[in-house]
């Protein structure tokens, strides 16, 4: 993890065995922490970020490609390349089955 400008480092995964590469980061609303997510759905809470759960060790159809924090920082969503969404903490999940599906892989969430 490298911090630039006025961004402050709050921790990293150096020295931790990762089962898959880190593919996303989401900041806490107060800017004093963040969550890192691996392609296997593993979540790492750093600084003031609270761990609410992860998909690590659970079967996934496709790798996780991103993470998005709730506006109040009391949860987060993970998204898979196939469009699967996983909610943790206070992150609710709302879906509209009438939405069209493009068939293209999802590459992030934001």
Secondary structure, DSSP 8 states (H G I E B T S, - for coil): ----TT-------TTS--SS-EEEEEE-TTSSEEEEEETTS-EEEEET-------TTS--SS-EEEEEE-TTSSEEEEEETTS-EEEEET------TTS----S------
